Amino acid sequence: MHHLACWRQPPVSRTFTPEFIIKHLVEKQLRQSVATITAVLNDESIHEAVVQAGELTAKAMKAGRKLMVCGNGGSAADSQHLVAEFVSRLTVDRPALRAIALTTDSSILTAIGNDYSYDNVFERQVEALGLEGDVLLAISTSGNSKNCVKALKLARDMGIHTVSYTGNGGGAMKVLSDINVIVPSNTTMNIQESHLALEHIFCMLVECYYFGPEFGTKSLELR
């Protein structure tokens, strides 16, 4: 008696429609963003660095000094965004706080880039505007932006406090900064997403140290 061999249906290859691929991309990127911000949430050294930066900057402002901020590309946008929070407001009405973005004057940026080098666009402004006791915040996802590195070097020579927001382990900017806020990622977009959250928190902390720890509490409770 002959036995028939067990017959198996060949596997059906899954059809990846354009709609499926797009949906998968959205979910993948959101999970990656959440994973990075969760790593930041769980890293107390980052929290402590942001607190130190907030306290340092508030003390400088109370002493009549200012915050200068620089960065390239998306980090230039972050620089302008953050300074707007200080000069206008974040969530609560209060007096304007001294801050300037070194990324906004097209005539200065193009003149320095043309006459010297793009590597000097922030350094030259620090030389012109910086005072001993000011704070320079440099933002770079790689930590290796040459113009930020040169600005940090000059700032230290001038007695200006230095803070860096970076990723990629801190890069060359790490050793030039009094305080380092390093996002544990090598992916630019995810570093920038965490930078923005930490920049808002930095502004809140400066407000708390400047105006008192209860600043904005009642307004925040109403939200």
C-alpha positions in Angstrom: 0.0 0.0 0.0 1.4 3.4 -1.0 1.1 6.4 1.3 0.6 9.8 -0.2 3.3 12.3 1.0 2.0 15.1 3.2 1.3 18.1 0.9 2.0 21.6 2.0 0.8 24.8 0.5 3.7 27.0 -0.6 4.0 30.1 1.5 2.2 33.2 0.3 4.5 36.1 -0.1 3.2 39.2 1.7 2.3 42.1 -0.5 3.7 45.3 0.9 1.4 48.0 -0.5 2.5 51.6 -0.6 -0.1 52.3 2.2 1.5 49.6 4.4 5.0 50.9 3.8 4.1 54.5 4.7 2.2 53.4 7.8 5.1 51.3 8.9 7.5 54.2 8.4 5.3 56.4 10.6 5.2 53.9 13.4 8.9 53.1 13.1 9.9 56.8 13.3 7.6 57.4 16.2 9.0 54.5 18.1 12.5 55.7 17.5 11.6 59.2 18.7 9.9 57.8 21.9 12.9 55.5 22.5 15.3 58.5 22.4 13.2 60.7 24.6 12.7 57.8 27.0 16.5 57.3 27.2 16.8 61.1 28.1 14.0 60.7 30.7 15.9 57.9 32.4 19.3 59.6 32.3 19.7 61.6 35.5 23.0 63.0 34.4 21.2 64.8 31.6 18.6 66.2 34.1 21.4 67.4 36.4 23.2 69.1 33.5 20.1 71.0 32.5 19.5 72.1 36.1 23.1 73.3 36.3 22.7 75.2 33.0 19.5 76.8 34.2 21.0 77.9 37.5 24.2 79.2 35.9 22.3 81.2 33.3 19.9 82.7 35.8 22.8 83.9 38.0 24.5 85.4 35.0 21.3 87.3 34.0 20.8 88.5 37.6 24.3 89.9 37.4 23.4 91.9 34.3 24.9 89.4 31.8 23.2 87.6 28.9 22.7 84.3 27.1 24.1 83.9 23.6 23.0 80.9 21.5 24.4 79.4 18.3 24.0 76.4 16.0 23.6 75.4 12.4 20.6 74.3 10.3 18.0 72.8 12.6 20.1 73.9 15.6 20.1 77.4 14.2 16.3 77.2 14.3 16.5 75.9 17.8 18.7 78.9 18.8 16.2 81.4 17.5 13.3 79.5 19.0 14.9 79.3 22.4 15.9 83.0 22.5 12.3 83.9 21.5 11.1 82.1 24.6 13.5 84.2 26.8 12.8 87.6 25.2 9.1 87.1 24.7 7.8 84.4 27.0 7.4 80.7 27.4 4.1 80.1 29.2 3.8 82.9 31.7 4.0 86.7 31.4 7.1 88.1 33.1 9.9 90.6 32.3 12.0 89.9 29.3 15.2 88.1 29.9 18.5 88.9 28.2 19.2 86.5 25.3 20.5 86.8 21.7 20.7 84.3 18.9 23.9 84.5 16.9 22.2 83.0 13.9 19.8 85.7 12.8 21.7 88.7 11.3 22.2 87.8 7.6 24.5 90.7 7.0 26.8 89.7 9.8 26.8 86.0 8.9 27.5 86.6 5.2 30.1 89.3 5.8 32.1 87.1 8.2 31.6 84.1 5.9 32.8 86.0 2.9 35.6 88.0 4.6 36.9 85.3 6.9 35.3 81.9 6.9 32.0 80.3 7.8 34.0 78.7 10.7 34.2 82.1 12.2 30.6 83.3 12.0 29.9 82.7 15.7 33.4 83.3 17.1 33.5 86.8 15.6 30.1 87.7 17.2 31.2 86.4 20.6 34.3 88.6 20.3 32.1 91.6 19.5 29.2 91.0 21.9 30.4 88.8 24.6 31.3 90.0 28.1 33.0 88.1 31.0 30.2 86.4 32.9 27.9 85.9 29.9 26.7 82.4 29.0 27.3 80.8 25.5 25.0 77.9 24.6 26.2 76.1 21.5 23.8 73.5 19.9 25.2 70.8 17.6 23.8 67.3 17.1 27.3 66.0 16.2 29.1 68.0 18.7 31.7 68.8 16.0 30.4 71.9 14.3 33.6 73.9 13.6 32.0 77.3 14.1 30.6 76.2 17.4 33.9 74.8 18.5 35.7 78.1 17.7 33.1 80.1 19.5 33.4 77.9 22.6 37.2 78.2 22.6 37.1 82.0 22.4 34.3 82.2 25.0 36.4 80.3 27.5 39.3 82.6 26.9 37.0 85.6 27.5 35.7 84.3 30.8 32.3 83.4 29.3 30.5 80.3 30.7 30.0 77.6 28.1 27.1 75.1 27.7 26.7 72.6 24.9 23.6 70.7 23.7 24.9 67.8 21.6 24.5 64.1 20.7 27.1 61.7 19.4 28.8 61.4 22.7 29.5 65.2 22.8 32.1 65.3 20.1 34.8 68.0 20.1 32.6 70.4 22.0 32.4 68.3 25.1 35.9 69.3 26.4 35.2 73.0 25.7 32.0 73.2 27.7 31.5 73.8 31.4 28.2 72.0 31.2 27.3 69.3 28.7 23.7 68.1 27.8 24.4 65.1 25.6 21.5 63.2 24.1 22.3 59.5 23.9 21.8 59.1 20.1 23.6 59.4 16.8 20.5 60.1 14.8 20.2 63.8 14.0 16.4 64.1 13.9 16.0 62.3 17.2 18.7 64.4 18.9 17.0 67.5 17.7 13.6 66.4 19.1 15.1 65.8 22.5 17.1 69.1 22.3 13.8 71.0 21.8 12.2 69.4 24.9 15.3 70.1 26.9 15.6 73.6 25.7 12.1 74.4 26.8 12.9 72.9 30.2 16.1 74.9 30.4 14.1 78.1 29.9 11.6 77.0 32.6 14.5 76.4 35.0 16.0 79.8 34.3 12.7 81.4 35.1 12.4 79.4 38.3 15.9 80.4 39.5 15.5 84.0 38.4 12.0 84.7 39.7 11.7 82.0 42.4 10.8 78.3 42.5 7.0 79.0 42.6 7.1 81.1 39.4 4.2 80.1 37.1 2.9 77.4 39.4 -0.7 78.7 39.5 -0.8 79.3 35.8 0.5 75.8 35.1 -2.1 74.2 37.3 -4.8 75.8 35.2 -3.6 74.1 32.1 
